[in-house]
Amino acid sequence: MDPFTSLVSTAVVLRVDNVDTDQIIPARFLKITDRDGLGPHAFADWRYDASGTPRADFPLNAPGAGDAKILVAGRNFGCGSSREHAAWALHALGIRVIVCPSFADIFRNNAHANGMLPVALNEPEHALLLDALTHNPALPIAVDLASQSLTAAGLHCTFSIDPFAKHCLLRGVDTLGFLLAAAPEITAYEASHHAPVCCT
């Protein structure tokens, strides 16, 4: 996956709490094996009406929404089932940062593993960001992973992240990639340590 270091982008605002993974990617699309093919189906039941026509009032269908790489949503984002397809679908939409007051733990881990950065702001900071975006929907938001900061207009926030997840995102590797990068050290360690002799 691509490294994540910093990003400046506009945002799409989804003012909904408890967005679950079945809404992010409905179960009927889980048979798809091409991760990039999930993008058109993200939020399918909210984005399209029964005939498949895009709903004009859904934020992801707004003009310019397709260029936004940041999604700002409500509390407890990504709750529900543990399906990794939810992270795949958002990534296929072009989303690289999700900003919320809180995330479901499994979704947060799946986002990290797929090159996306979940940013949890405290409630007052989140409210200020939403207010700024209400007044200026085209407001650019800057996110820097090294300094763990988010900046938008006069708002400057810091966020926490698991150190291992930060290490992997900055280098563009998942857990397997991290282990493979350490293969020479692992091989050297194994060569210097003999297997124990079992006695009967």
Secondary structure as GFF3:
##gff-version 3
##sequence-region A 1 200
A	DSSP	beta_strand	6	9	.	.	.	ID=ss1
A	DSSP	beta_strand	11	14	.	.	.	ID=ss2
A	DSSP	alpha_helix	21	24	.	.	.	ID=ss3
A	DSSP	three_ten_helix	27	29	.	.	.	ID=ss4
A	DSSP	three_ten_helix	35	41	.	.	.	ID=ss5
A	DSSP	alpha_helix	44	47	.	.	.	ID=ss6
A	DSSP	three_ten_helix	59	61	.	.	.	ID=ss7
A	DSSP	three_ten_helix	65	67	.	.	.	ID=ss8
A	DSSP	beta_strand	70	73	.	.	.	ID=ss9
A	DSSP	alpha_helix	85	92	.	.	.	ID=ss10
A	DSSP	beta_strand	97	100	.	.	.	ID=ss11
A	DSSP	alpha_helix	105	113	.	.	.	ID=ss12
A	DSSP	beta_strand	117	120	.	.	.	ID=ss13
A	DSSP	alpha_helix	123	135	.	.	.	ID=ss14
A	DSSP	beta_strand	141	144	.	.	.	ID=ss15
A	DSSP	beta_strand	149	152	.	.	.	ID=ss16
A	DSSP	beta_strand	155	158	.	.	.	ID=ss17
A	DSSP	alpha_helix	163	171	.	.	.	ID=ss18
A	DSSP	alpha_helix	175	181	.	.	.	ID=ss19
A	DSSP	alpha_helix	183	192	.	.	.	ID=ss20
###
